[in-house]
Amino acid sequence: MDIIYYECKKAFTSPILIALLLLFASYNILLIVSTSDRREELKVANQLAGKYGVGITDDSMNQFREDLQHDLVKLNEITRTDYSEAELDFFTELQLKEKYYEMANDIDNRYDQIDWEQIGESQINMYRFSGSAADTMKNEYIKLSLRFEEMKDNDEHKMWFFAGDPYKMHSFLFRTIFGHVIFESLIIIALAAALITNYEFENRTHLVAYTTTRGRRLMRDKLAASLLTATTVSVFILILTLGTYFAVFDYSHLWGSSISSALNWEYKLPYVSWWNISFSAFLIWSILLVYASMMLFTAIIFSISIFVKNNYFTFFIFAVFFAVALLLPGFIPASTNLIFIAGYNLSQLVMNPHMFLMGNSSGAMMFKNYEWITICAWTIIVVALSYISLRRFRKQDIH
Amino acid sequence: MRILFHEIKKIFTWRILLLLVIANAVLFFLRIEFHISHFPNGRPSLDSYRIGIEMISKYGNDMDEEDRRDFKKTYEVQVQEANQYLQSNKEFAEAGVGTYEDFLNIDWENKEQAALRDKIMFEEQVDIFWELPERRRLMDFHETKEARVGTYKNGANPRQEARFDEMISAGHYQVYPEVVMENFKEFIFNVAIAILVSVVLIISPVFMKDRSRQLLDLQYTTRKGRELYKTKLAAGLISTLGVITALLIVYFGMYALNNTEMYFNVPIHMFIDSFSWYDPTLLQYMALTVAAIYMLGLVYALLAMSFSSMMPNYIALIGIQVPFVIAMITYGLTYLVTRIINIEVPQWVVPTSYSGMVAVSVLFIIFMWKREKHRDIVV
């Protein structure tokens, strides 16, 4: 245990890594605070969920309408033209509430117009899928439309949430904020893991370190230390960033809202999750997926370090690996299922955190089982890779 | 000289070269390829590009009232052609679409007409029906050109206002299509990213490499002694220039596939695009952005070398440069390369930024050299 601790210490006593960690964390905080001007307007969704319950039912809508009419009467009573501050707030709030009412009222109408099989067709045309790839895509969209029907039956999408248009809070949290967290953690993790793994060679202590009783088994401790360091780094950034986010934006009555809420409709298509999960569950799943990806990336960096034995190259080779995996599906002919298999990679996964578990995505990412298959497949690959590199290191010429 | 040559050879090891090629290939496919293989990006961009060439060959670098009348006439002639096309086409006549005007007013609810419209627009892609709206759009721009400058002038500060007045009195209005200009801006922005990353990648190990191998004890006790530091610095700068030049040649070689040379001698104030402080031609603007890339490359090379002689290990060396490179890519490059003479950026900002960056990086490396002269290398 001591050894792992001392290995971790190598990363955490590096002033540059600490500085980067603090820099990134403060950047995220700044990013969140600088967008907090819409906080006031966002309160309305929370209020509605608090007052009428998070689910949108006929009863609650009737109640809502009555209250709105009541407010309108109050509005008409104000005949003066020099409005007080409180009155102006009342006006904007009423206006927003009316907008939410209209949006909620329009859900069935808008959802009835969506035909997923047709959307699938246009996706197939857009990405020029043919042959077995087109068939796979068609099947998946048939499944999605079944899921969509199920959703319309059980009304899970009828829940209050921040209006996707114009606020786009889902994209802000899960794309912008999570994207920053992932990218920043990855940079620090790559540096830290390479630092720990190659430390002995860089500092010319390898002839001592690898001839002790522990010997070359020290590499296993280095792997454990890298994973531990990666955990600490990602947890630190995540806690600070998400802590700030939820302190700035109030979600108190919306934790139980559905992630597929119809109000959360940002762009052309609504968010349709393959599973009936709440916002809080989605948040936890996202964190777990990101964490699992970070662990897998750490082990990949560890293996690259062992093979390359040079920190400088390790970092850039990892960057190239990340980017190539991202580009991979683009190089594969769109006529076979191979193009989807190529999409099952960690780079694709972590580049689209707002599309986790969602069916309204594109390419392999829209498949129901995309996330867990990617993680499982890569766990197997990474375990094998780590095993091979550890084996290799046992007999490597380190002089 | 021989030592300099050897130092340059030490920078370009085959591994670094391989990494350089792979990194650039990745960045190319990730960010640059699109702006080359998708230019012009579908229709009506293609028509815009073609009409631009036609306008340049007809009207040259200056479009006066007469030219604009001529452009309008071309439009009207083409409307006649469209009318003839529609009238000679039985299907359209039957569907009650006899003139171009009818065609523009096609009712979306009318399935028969909509299908015909889709047929000639998307299936057959008849050129005139794509060109006409594009010409119409340009004519709208021609008609509102004074009003647009006026709107911008209203919200301007005194210096910008003076510049707008200057443009108005010179008769510089935006009349030519913007596709080429926009495409070049996207292209050069991404090329700047690739070159910045490449320079940092190549140059960072310059001083660190020998130091981490404990070669300094040997090197600094030769007759050349610590002067070697300057030779390594020179080697670094020469390599930077070499890498930037080589990459620019490759990337501009690809850019040549876009076939935009007809646009090169047109002053950039002619394009329907952002306004500028100065009136270079497109080619001069390109040269300016290239100069900017050289400058940025040299500044980042100097910084990389300073960090290289200061940082204790490779991880710290990469770590400290990450914020600088990311900040430059996300915030700096638009101002320092693509919007280098944009009127929205105060006139003094760009020259001041460059002077500041050059001053800081030069002072930094001088400081590092002074430090190196007295540094205790036996640790």
Contacts between the chains, C-beta under 8 A, distances in Angstrom:
chain1	res1	chain2	res2	distance
A	14	B	315	6.7
A	14	B	316	6.6
A	14	B	319	7.7
A	15	B	316	7.7
A	16	B	311	7.6
A	16	B	315	7.1
A	16	B	316	4.3
A	16	B	319	3.8
A	16	B	320	5.6
A	17	B	315	7.5
A	17	B	319	6.2
A	19	B	319	7.8
A	20	B	319	5.6
A	20	B	322	6.6
A	20	B	323	7.2
A	23	B	323	6.0
A	187	B	322	5.9
A	191	B	315	5.0
A	191	B	318	6.4
A	191	B	319	5.3
A	192	B	315	7.9
A	194	B	315	6.3
A	195	B	313	7.5
A	195	B	315	4.4
A	202	B	212	7.0
A	202	B	313	5.6
A	202	B	314	7.1
A	203	B	313	8.0
A	310	B	314	7.5
A	311	B	313	7.1
A	311	B	314	4.1
A	311	B	315	5.4
A	311	B	318	7.8
A	312	B	204	7.3
A	312	B	205	6.1
A	312	B	314	4.4
A	312	B	317	7.6
A	312	B	318	7.1
A	313	B	15	6.8
A	313	B	19	6.8
A	315	B	314	7.8
A	315	B	315	7.8
A	315	B	318	5.3
A	316	B	19	5.6
A	316	B	23	6.7
A	316	B	201	6.4
A	317	B	19	7.5
A	319	B	23	7.6
A	320	B	19	7.6
A	320	B	22	5.5
A	320	B	23	6.2
A	320	B	26	5.8
A	323	B	26	4.4
A	323	B	27	7.8
A	323	B	30	6.0
A	324	B	26	6.2
A	326	B	30	7.4
A	327	B	26	6.9
A	327	B	29	5.4
A	327	B	30	6.3
A	330	B	29	7.4
